[in-house]
Amino acid sequence: MLVLGINAHHADAAAALYADGRLVAAVAEERLNRIKHCAGFPALAVAEVLRIAGVSLADLDEVGIARDSRANLVAKAGYVLKHLGGIGKVAKKRIKDRAGLAGLEEQLCEALGAPRGNLRAKVRRVEHHVSHAASAFLCSPFERAAVLTLDGFGDFASCLAAVGESSKLKPLWRVTYPHSLGILYTAICQFIGYDRYGDEGKVMGLAPYGEPKYAAFFERLLRFKAGGRFELDLSYFNHHTEGVETGTDEYGSPHFEHLFTRLLSKELGPPRAHGPAETITQRDRDIAASLQHRLEQAFVHIARALHAKTGLTDLCLAGGVALNSVANGKLLEQTPFKRLYVQPAAGDDGTAIGVAAYVSAKAGQPRFEVRHAAWGSRFTDEEIAREIGDFVGAHHAAPLKVTQLAEANLLRETAAEIAQGKVVGWFQGAMEWGPRALGQRSILAHPGHPGMKELLNARIKHRESFRPFAPSILEERLSDYFESGHPSPFMLMVYRTRAAKRAELAAVNHVDNTGRVQTVNKYDLPLYHGLISEFGRQTGTPVLLNTSFNENEPIVCTPAQALDCFARTQLDAVVLGRHLILKDAQRPLANEKQQARKRNNRVPI
Ligand SMILES: [Fe+2]
């Protein structure tokens, strides 16, 4: 039985495919059309997941879309009756959304160039938060667990608490419009100049540089209520009067108008305009710290209530707010929950997998545990070799050394390059699902090399100097280096670095002595585990610095995009499949922009 799940006409458009209850492929549209967080219809992603599975539109049995405008009607009606004056723009926006979803069958046929009527599958709509919840629970290893979803909004809700058992989800309570942790976080990010879609992670990284001096104000801004509920002081926000107006920025990514009112300036001073990191003041850092502190308190407040209600000690999390890995890490310390599962695409792309898993389970298919994130595009050895041939031909005058190696030699030589302080692009197997590079499309470096963080930020990633880098560690060595023994395979948990290991991990130890850890399991990611093991043998440190393989763009998808990133940046080497390519750092490759652009536009279909 084939089930396609899609997140469409919403940021982070994506598609996922299940066959007989097993996940086969999952891809975000941004990786293919190269527009970060892109919304709209995931035409390329749909085509790609079908291509990966070797099936066509006509083969599908069910199609699920993670959106149902009929959901939460009682809450909607109640809100309209109470706030008739302010609903105009909001209602208009929702009518527009429905228009975008009308004719989904036609959009699918159009996306694949198939004649109308080619789709025999029934299209099912599943509420946004139920899709988030399904992505968390149905992909988890737990037979029974508490489930919590937190985001900006979707289908009039921003939070769903539920219990998952076997293949079923039982909703317990929702927090509905206009109250939302996601809106709070995004509004404050905008206030301190981080107003791009997806900037919340940067503010999480900025927070440890400040003190929560505005904690008392944030307690007023976000109030906790009984039973895990919460509410915003709406006088500081305008989404409930103006609607959440979305457009696109100059790169084509989604863009929100500011969500805060002038009243916020009375409490915090004037907002900071978007601009260079040098203009960030200590006030901005303190606001970030206060926001993060209140969010962590909210996580604990909700999770404790969920435990009290269910008595369960396993928790599944999803929703854009669950990408806050610092808050996730605090749950294990400060609540009775003992085990936590966060699906790799916790944000809205993840609803594609969630709706597919939900529809599949409803049809009686078995559940499938998602243990790694390698569900995207992959390329054959021949395709990789051909791209390398083209690349070398285009840079024939450059000092490149290309070698093809057996696995053991490849791991030994790559680890040796990293051990010497080189920065290496690592391109292997199927592209990651979710926002993190997890050993398939990664840039790797020595985690303890002095100055590595600054070097990477300035010379390769071209981003703010405060931005931290993450460690990939052998799962079996986690508690030797960090104050936790709980696996974090998707880099969605932050743990304290053990005091004795902070110098050894200088490049991945954040300013507050924590790390956003990826644990690497021997059976789930054998090649990456082998590389870290080899690095550990050579240096004594079973950890690699792992950052996404990109330069201010979506993570690379194709070998050509990886090679272009290698040419554009000061990467010392790149490994694609079994090929190791070294360049002389003293003689950077010519930046052939035209060719780079041509290659970046190429998609694997
Ligand atoms: Fe969401």
Residues whose N, C-alpha, C, O or C-beta is under 5 A from the ligand:
A	BS01	LIG	D151 F153 G154 G319 G320 D348
